[in-house]
Amino acid sequence: MTLSPTPRSTLTRKRDRAATDRQALYDLLDEALICHLGLVLNGSPVVLPTGYGRDGETLYLHGSTGAGNLRAAATGIDVCVTVTLLDGIVYARSLNNHSMNYRSAVVHGRAKLVDDPEEKMRALEVVTEHLAPGSWEHARAVNAKEFASVAVLSLDLAEASVKARAGGPGEEPEDLSADEIWAGVVPVQTTFGAPVPADYTRVPVPEHVNRGRDR
């Protein structure tokens, strides 16, 4: 299944870095942990980090019902969600050719407020399991007050683009002979450390927490 570019989701620079396979979008969204939700709020652009989770062709975003950006997004205005993973810093022999290895996704659309209780609960499970796998079955369930205080938005993944860079530096021919200048890539990785129990915790670290470190 391929990505279907629209005028908003068609790359204008470095088009050779565009991914065309929709699976690349899914893989990126499933690996990253935080997205950035962009919209115009009270006449000014606002871009804020937001928790999310993917369920098939739907991206779920969540936050407090008191959050102004979520309330605005729920009115049907155009929004833009971005996700980026940094894979490496690229050192070249010229400053101009320094770069980054990365994978990024941009999703355009109009978010909808999830008001159906069944879908909303399912969405909260999706978001929870994306960030903290295994917690939905392990921790105390959401109570009525907590459920009412959380807003969930759904965003269709129909209009999206994926762009990535990988590999070493791109050098100008005249710089290839400058052997006194180092060039290469410094890999960047996100790693999870050993779980640190809360002061009041008296039980061992459960298996699902340790498994979550290995994704």
Backbone hydrogen bonds, N-H to C=O, Kabsch-Sander energy under -0.5 kcal/mol:
donor,donor_aa,acceptor,acceptor_aa,energy
3,L,20,T,-2.8
10,T,6,T,-0.8
11,L,9,S,-0.5
17,R,14,K,-2.2
18,A,15,R,-1.6
19,A,162,V,-2.6
22,R,1,M,-2.7
23,Q,1,M,-0.5
24,A,21,D,-1.4
25,L,21,D,-0.7
25,L,22,R,-0.5
26,Y,22,R,-1.9
27,D,23,Q,-2.9
28,L,24,A,-1.8
29,L,25,L,-2.4
30,D,26,Y,-2.4
31,E,27,D,-1.5
32,A,28,L,-2.4
35,C,50,T,-2.2
36,H,82,T,-2.3
37,L,48,L,-2.7
38,G,36,H,-0.6
38,G,80,C,-3.4
39,L,46,V,-2.2
41,L,39,L,-0.6
41,L,44,S,-3.3
44,S,41,L,-1.5
46,V,39,L,-3.0
48,L,37,L,-2.1
50,T,35,C,-2.8
51,G,62,H,-0.5
52,Y,33,L,-0.5
53,G,60,Y,-1.6
55,D,58,T,-2.9
58,T,55,D,-1.5
59,L,155,L,-2.8
60,Y,53,G,-3.2
60,Y,58,T,-0.5
61,L,153,L,-2.4
62,H,51,G,-1.5
63,G,151,A,-1.9
65,T,149,S,-2.2
67,A,64,S,-1.7
71,R,67,A,-2.1
72,A,68,G,-2.3
73,A,69,N,-2.4
74,A,70,L,-1.8
75,T,72,A,-1.6
76,G,73,A,-1.3
77,I,72,A,-0.6
79,V,109,G,-3.0
80,C,38,G,-2.3
81,V,107,V,-2.7
82,T,36,H,-2.2
83,V,105,A,-2.1
85,L,103,R,-2.8
87,D,85,L,-0.6
87,D,101,N,-2.8
88,G,101,N,-1.6
89,I,186,V,-2.4
90,V,88,G,-0.5
90,V,99,S,-2.7
91,Y,89,I,-0.6
91,Y,184,G,-3.1
92,A,90,V,-0.5
97,N,94,S,-0.9
98,H,95,L,-1.4
99,S,90,V,-2.0
101,N,88,G,-2.6
102,Y,100,M,-0.5
102,Y,165,R,-1.0
103,R,85,L,-2.1
104,S,163,K,-2.8
105,A,83,V,-2.6
106,V,161,S,-2.3
107,V,81,V,-3.0
108,H,159,E,-2.8
109,G,79,V,-1.5
111,A,77,I,-0.5
111,A,109,G,-0.5
112,K,154,S,-2.5
114,V,152,V,-3.0
115,D,113,L,-0.9
120,K,116,D,-2.9
121,M,117,P,-2.3
122,R,118,E,-2.1
123,A,119,E,-2.7
124,L,120,K,-2.2
125,E,121,M,-1.8
126,V,122,R,-2.2
127,V,123,A,-2.6
128,T,124,L,-2.4
129,E,125,E,-2.8
130,H,126,V,-1.5
131,L,127,V,-1.7
132,A,128,T,-3.2
135,S,132,A,-1.9
137,E,134,G,-0.5
138,H,134,G,-0.9
139,A,135,S,-2.7
147,F,143,N,-2.7
148,A,144,A,-2.0
149,S,145,K,-1.2
150,V,146,E,-0.6
150,V,147,F,-0.8
151,A,63,G,-3.3
153,L,61,L,-2.9
154,S,112,K,-2.7
155,L,59,L,-2.3
157,L,57,E,-2.3
159,E,108,H,-0.5
160,A,158,A,-0.9
161,S,106,V,-2.2
162,V,19,A,-0.5
163,K,104,S,-2.6
164,A,17,R,-2.0
165,R,102,Y,-2.3
170,G,97,N,-0.5
171,E,169,P,-0.6
175,D,172,E,-2.0
176,L,172,E,-0.7
176,L,173,P,-1.0
178,A,175,D,-1.6
179,D,177,S,-2.1
181,I,178,A,-1.9
182,W,180,E,-0.5
184,G,91,Y,-2.3
186,V,89,I,-2.7
188,V,87,D,-2.3
191,T,189,Q,-0.6
201,T,198,A,-1.9
209,V,206,P,-0.8
210,N,206,P,-1.5
211,R,207,E,-2.5
212,G,208,H,-1.6
213,R,209,V,-0.8
213,R,210,N,-0.6
214,D,211,R,-1.5
215,R,212,G,-0.8
